Amino acid sequence: MGKNEVTVNAKGLSSSGPRMMVERAIAREEIEWIRVIVSPGPVVDDLKEYLAGIGATDIEVDDLGDERHVIARLSAEE
């Protein structure tokens, strides 16, 4: 991952919760990479769709037992 990665723990939240947490993180600082920890289920696909919609690239999902890490690049490397 990049040198400027932010982790958001949204585990246990419904689809709107992780989206709002990502919006707040992006508003606070310029982020190159974001890692959002969520519970398995529809929230994963919803978050991937949301991230793609705001222009994120290199979106991937790591399956880590009872949680999923949705990782995405929010800005191009310089």
DRENPAPA-691662 format. One record per residue: y, z, x of N, C-alpha, C in turn. Coordinates in nm, 2 decimals. Last residue first. Layout:
REM residues N
{zase {Y; Z; X}; {Y; Z; X}; {Y; Z; X}}
...
//
This chain:
REM residues 78
{zase {1.01; -0.69; 0.22}; {1.12; -0.75; 0.30}; {1.07; -0.79; 0.44}}
{zase {0.80; -0.74; -0.06}; {0.82; -0.68; 0.08}; {0.93; -0.76; 0.15}}
{zase {0.92; -0.73; -0.39}; {0.87; -0.81; -0.28}; {0.89; -0.73; -0.15}}
{zase {0.84; -0.47; -0.62}; {0.94; -0.55; -0.55}; {0.87; -0.62; -0.43}}
{zase {0.62; -0.36; -0.73}; {0.73; -0.37; -0.81}; {0.84; -0.46; -0.75}}
{zase {0.28; -0.38; -0.73}; {0.39; -0.40; -0.65}; {0.51; -0.43; -0.74}}
{zase {0.05; -0.13; -0.86}; {0.12; -0.26; -0.87}; {0.24; -0.26; -0.78}}
{zase {-0.24; 0.02; -0.99}; {-0.15; 0.01; -0.88}; {-0.08; -0.13; -0.89}}
{zase {-0.38; 0.27; -1.17}; {-0.32; 0.14; -1.19}; {-0.22; 0.12; -1.08}}
{zase {-0.66; 0.45; -1.16}; {-0.53; 0.43; -1.09}; {-0.49; 0.29; -1.10}}
{zase {-0.83; 0.65; -1.39}; {-0.80; 0.51; -1.34}; {-0.67; 0.51; -1.27}}
{zase {-1.07; 0.91; -1.41}; {-0.93; 0.86; -1.41}; {-0.93; 0.72; -1.36}}
{zase {-1.33; 1.00; -1.38}; {-1.26; 1.03; -1.51}; {-1.11; 0.99; -1.51}}
{zase {-1.39; 0.78; -1.14}; {-1.46; 0.87; -1.22}; {-1.39; 0.89; -1.36}}
{zase {-1.19; 0.57; -1.07}; {-1.22; 0.69; -0.99}; {-1.27; 0.80; -1.09}}
{zase {-1.12; 0.25; -1.03}; {-1.19; 0.34; -1.12}; {-1.24; 0.45; -1.04}}
{zase {-0.81; 0.09; -0.99}; {-0.92; 0.16; -0.92}; {-0.99; 0.26; -1.02}}
{zase {-0.67; -0.22; -1.06}; {-0.71; -0.09; -1.12}; {-0.83; -0.04; -1.04}}
{zase {-0.37; -0.40; -0.98}; {-0.51; -0.37; -0.97}; {-0.54; -0.24; -1.03}}
{zase {-0.13; -0.64; -0.93}; {-0.17; -0.53; -1.02}; {-0.32; -0.52; -1.00}}
{zase {0.05; -0.81; -0.79}; {-0.06; -0.75; -0.72}; {-0.11; -0.63; -0.80}}
{zase {0.37; -0.74; -0.96}; {0.26; -0.83; -0.90}; {0.15; -0.75; -0.84}}
{zase {0.60; -0.70; -1.23}; {0.51; -0.65; -1.12}; {0.41; -0.75; -1.08}}
{zase {0.75; -0.78; -1.44}; {0.76; -0.86; -1.32}; {0.68; -0.80; -1.20}}
{zase {0.72; -0.66; -1.68}; {0.85; -0.63; -1.61}; {0.85; -0.69; -1.47}}
{zase {0.47; -0.76; -1.75}; {0.59; -0.80; -1.83}; {0.72; -0.76; -1.76}}
{zase {0.30; -0.62; -1.58}; {0.32; -0.77; -1.57}; {0.44; -0.82; -1.64}}
{zase {0.33; -0.37; -1.70}; {0.37; -0.39; -1.56}; {0.39; -0.54; -1.54}}
{zase {0.21; -0.42; -1.96}; {0.35; -0.37; -1.94}; {0.41; -0.40; -1.80}}
{zase {-0.05; -0.48; -1.88}; {0.03; -0.58; -1.96}; {0.18; -0.54; -1.94}}
{zase {-0.13; -0.24; -1.77}; {-0.13; -0.36; -1.69}; {-0.04; -0.47; -1.75}}
{zase {-0.10; -0.07; -1.99}; {-0.02; -0.05; -1.88}; {-0.01; -0.17; -1.79}}
{zase {-0.30; -0.17; -2.16}; {-0.16; -0.17; -2.20}; {-0.07; -0.16; -2.09}}
{zase {-0.53; -0.13; -2.00}; {-0.49; -0.26; -2.03}; {-0.34; -0.27; -2.08}}
{zase {-0.52; 0.16; -2.01}; {-0.52; 0.09; -1.88}; {-0.47; -0.06; -1.90}}
{zase {-0.53; 0.25; -2.27}; {-0.40; 0.27; -2.20}; {-0.40; 0.18; -2.07}}
{zase {-0.79; 0.22; -2.36}; {-0.69; 0.11; -2.39}; {-0.56; 0.13; -2.31}}
{zase {-0.96; 0.40; -2.09}; {-0.94; 0.35; -2.23}; {-0.84; 0.25; -2.24}}
{zase {-0.93; 0.68; -1.87}; {-0.99; 0.55; -1.91}; {-0.96; 0.52; -2.06}}
{zase {-0.60; 0.81; -1.79}; {-0.74; 0.83; -1.84}; {-0.79; 0.69; -1.87}}
{zase {-0.41; 0.73; -1.49}; {-0.43; 0.74; -1.64}; {-0.57; 0.77; -1.67}}
{zase {-0.16; 0.71; -1.25}; {-0.29; 0.77; -1.28}; {-0.30; 0.79; -1.43}}
{zase {-0.01; 0.46; -1.10}; {-0.01; 0.53; -1.22}; {-0.15; 0.58; -1.25}}
{zase {0.18; 0.37; -0.83}; {0.04; 0.41; -0.86}; {0.05; 0.50; -0.99}}
{zase {0.39; 0.12; -0.71}; {0.37; 0.23; -0.80}; {0.22; 0.25; -0.83}}
{zase {0.60; 0.00; -0.45}; {0.47; 0.01; -0.51}; {0.47; 0.13; -0.60}}
{zase {0.88; 0.01; -0.42}; {0.81; -0.11; -0.38}; {0.67; -0.11; -0.45}}
{zase {1.16; 0.12; -0.60}; {1.02; 0.14; -0.56}; {0.96; 0.01; -0.53}}
{zase {1.46; 0.28; -0.60}; {1.40; 0.15; -0.58}; {1.26; 0.18; -0.53}}
{zase {1.49; 0.54; -0.86}; {1.49; 0.49; -0.72}; {1.43; 0.35; -0.71}}
{zase {1.51; 0.59; -1.13}; {1.56; 0.69; -1.03}; {1.57; 0.63; -0.89}}
{zase {1.39; 0.38; -1.28}; {1.54; 0.41; -1.29}; {1.59; 0.50; -1.19}}
{zase {1.13; 0.41; -1.21}; {1.20; 0.29; -1.17}; {1.35; 0.31; -1.17}}
{zase {1.07; 0.65; -1.35}; {1.05; 0.64; -1.20}; {1.13; 0.52; -1.15}}
{zase {1.12; 0.57; -1.62}; {1.20; 0.68; -1.55}; {1.19; 0.67; -1.40}}
{zase {0.91; 0.38; -1.65}; {1.05; 0.34; -1.67}; {1.15; 0.44; -1.60}}
{zase {0.69; 0.54; -1.61}; {0.71; 0.43; -1.52}; {0.86; 0.39; -1.53}}
{zase {0.71; 0.70; -1.84}; {0.71; 0.76; -1.71}; {0.74; 0.66; -1.60}}
{zase {0.68; 0.51; -2.04}; {0.80; 0.58; -2.03}; {0.82; 0.64; -1.90}}
{zase {0.41; 0.43; -1.99}; {0.52; 0.33; -1.99}; {0.65; 0.40; -1.97}}
{zase {0.27; 0.67; -2.04}; {0.27; 0.61; -1.91}; {0.39; 0.51; -1.89}}
{zase {0.33; 0.69; -2.33}; {0.36; 0.79; -2.23}; {0.37; 0.74; -2.09}}
{zase {0.22; 0.48; -2.48}; {0.36; 0.49; -2.46}; {0.41; 0.59; -2.35}}
{zase {-0.07; 0.53; -2.47}; {0.00; 0.42; -2.41}; {0.15; 0.43; -2.38}}
{zase {-0.11; 0.89; -2.42}; {-0.14; 0.76; -2.49}; {-0.05; 0.65; -2.42}}
{zase {-0.23; 1.09; -2.14}; {-0.13; 1.04; -2.23}; {-0.17; 0.91; -2.30}}
{zase {-0.42; 1.15; -1.95}; {-0.43; 1.22; -2.08}; {-0.33; 1.17; -2.18}}
{zase {-0.21; 1.10; -1.67}; {-0.35; 1.12; -1.72}; {-0.35; 1.20; -1.85}}
{zase {0.00; 1.03; -1.53}; {0.01; 1.01; -1.67}; {-0.13; 1.03; -1.74}}
{zase {0.16; 1.06; -1.24}; {0.04; 1.12; -1.31}; {0.06; 1.12; -1.46}}
{zase {0.26; 0.83; -1.02}; {0.30; 0.89; -1.15}; {0.17; 0.94; -1.21}}
{zase {0.38; 0.78; -0.70}; {0.26; 0.81; -0.78}; {0.31; 0.88; -0.91}}
{zase {0.53; 0.53; -0.51}; {0.55; 0.64; -0.59}; {0.42; 0.66; -0.68}}
{zase {0.58; 0.40; -0.18}; {0.49; 0.41; -0.30}; {0.52; 0.54; -0.38}}
{zase {0.69; 0.24; 0.05}; {0.76; 0.31; -0.05}; {0.68; 0.31; -0.18}}
{zase {0.52; 0.10; 0.22}; {0.58; 0.22; 0.27}; {0.65; 0.30; 0.16}}
{zase {0.23; -0.02; 0.02}; {0.36; -0.03; 0.10}; {0.41; 0.10; 0.14}}
{zase {-0.12; 0.00; 0.08}; {0.00; 0.00; 0.00}; {0.12; 0.00; 0.09}}
//
